[in-house]
Amino acid sequence: MIFTASLLLLLGCQQSPVYYHKHPARQVVVLEGKEISVLALGEARWEAFGRAGWGDSETAELRQRQVRAIELVSGCRVVTDSIETAGKPGVLTANVQCPST
């Protein structure tokens, strides 16, 4: 019982903002004076975490910063129809398409 409760607690922590700020593989991009944490999830999948600032009128501005941060870190283009934000406030998950070399 204690093991199960501990496991659920740890899994819940990965969904929290603390996870993004302490993850060793994260990269931080500052856009418009706001920090966006970016993580590679593997297989051309990336995640970005950031909070809307006081001057943001909509979450669309945050989403644009997150997409740009992923593109800067990955060097690839975000596939716009792959963007997911449901269920995780401040988190954007997307696939990228890299140029052929």
FENGIVEN-V664711 format. One record per residue. RES is the residue in one small letter. PSI is psi in whole degrees, 0 to 359 (NA if undefined). OMEGA is omega as a letter, one per 20 degrees, with the letter a starting at -180 (none if undefined). BURIAL is + if it has 24 or more other ideal C-beta (glycine too) atoms within 12 Angstrom, else -. Layout:
res->RES psi->PSI omega->OMEGA burial->BURIAL
res->RES psi->PSI omega->OMEGA burial->BURIAL
This chain:
res->m psi->314 omega->r burial->-
res->i psi->320 omega->r burial->-
res->f psi->314 omega->r burial->-
res->t psi->317 omega->r burial->-
res->a psi->319 omega->r burial->-
res->s psi->318 omega->r burial->-
res->l psi->315 omega->r burial->-
res->l psi->322 omega->r burial->-
res->l psi->315 omega->r burial->-
res->l psi->319 omega->r burial->-
res->l psi->324 omega->r burial->-
res->g psi->328 omega->a burial->-
res->c psi->330 omega->r burial->-
res->q psi->342 omega->r burial->-
res->q psi->354 omega->a burial->-
res->s psi->160 omega->r burial->-
res->p psi->331 omega->r burial->-
res->v psi->322 omega->r burial->-
res->y psi->315 omega->a burial->-
res->y psi->327 omega->a burial->+
res->h psi->340 omega->a burial->-
res->k psi->354 omega->a burial->-
res->h psi->130 omega->a burial->-
res->p psi->336 omega->a burial->-
res->a psi->359 omega->a burial->-
res->r psi->152 omega->r burial->+
res->q psi->141 omega->a burial->+
res->v psi->130 omega->r burial->-
res->v psi->134 omega->r burial->+
res->v psi->116 omega->r burial->-
res->l psi->128 omega->a burial->+
res->e psi->34 omega->r burial->-
res->g psi->10 omega->a burial->-
res->k psi->136 omega->a burial->+
res->e psi->137 omega->r burial->+
res->i psi->123 omega->r burial->+
res->s psi->133 omega->a burial->+
res->v psi->133 omega->r burial->+
res->l psi->137 omega->r burial->+
res->a psi->130 omega->r burial->+
res->l psi->350 omega->a burial->+
res->g psi->158 omega->r burial->-
res->e psi->49 omega->r burial->-
res->a psi->24 omega->a burial->-
res->r psi->132 omega->a burial->+
res->w psi->157 omega->r burial->+
res->e psi->142 omega->r burial->+
res->a psi->139 omega->r burial->+
res->f psi->134 omega->r burial->+
res->g psi->160 omega->r burial->+
res->r psi->148 omega->r burial->-
res->a psi->138 omega->a burial->+
res->g psi->173 omega->a burial->-
res->w psi->327 omega->a burial->-
res->g psi->355 omega->a burial->-
res->d psi->124 omega->r burial->-
res->s psi->333 omega->a burial->-
res->e psi->165 omega->r burial->-
res->t psi->346 omega->r burial->-
res->a psi->324 omega->r burial->-
res->e psi->319 omega->r burial->-
res->l psi->315 omega->r burial->+
res->r psi->318 omega->r burial->+
res->q psi->319 omega->r burial->+
res->r psi->319 omega->a burial->+
res->q psi->316 omega->r burial->+
res->v psi->314 omega->a burial->+
res->r psi->320 omega->r burial->+
res->a psi->316 omega->r burial->+
res->i psi->317 omega->a burial->+
res->e psi->320 omega->r burial->+
res->l psi->316 omega->a burial->-
res->v psi->316 omega->a burial->+
res->s psi->334 omega->a burial->+
res->g psi->14 omega->a burial->-
res->c psi->172 omega->a burial->+
res->r psi->134 omega->r burial->-
res->v psi->131 omega->r burial->+
res->v psi->109 omega->a burial->-
res->t psi->331 omega->a burial->-
res->d psi->3 omega->r burial->-
res->s psi->1 omega->a burial->-
res->i psi->129 omega->r burial->+
res->e psi->135 omega->r burial->-
res->t psi->353 omega->a burial->-
res->a psi->135 omega->r burial->-
res->g psi->351 omega->a burial->-
res->k psi->95 omega->a burial->-
res->p psi->129 omega->r burial->-
res->g psi->1 omega->a burial->+
res->v psi->133 omega->r burial->+
res->l psi->130 omega->r burial->+
res->t psi->136 omega->a burial->+
res->a psi->156 omega->r burial->+
res->n psi->152 omega->r burial->+
res->v psi->156 omega->r burial->+
res->q psi->117 omega->a burial->-
res->c psi->149 omega->r burial->-
res->p psi->145 omega->r burial->-
res->s psi->140 omega->r burial->-
res->t psi->NA omega->none burial->-
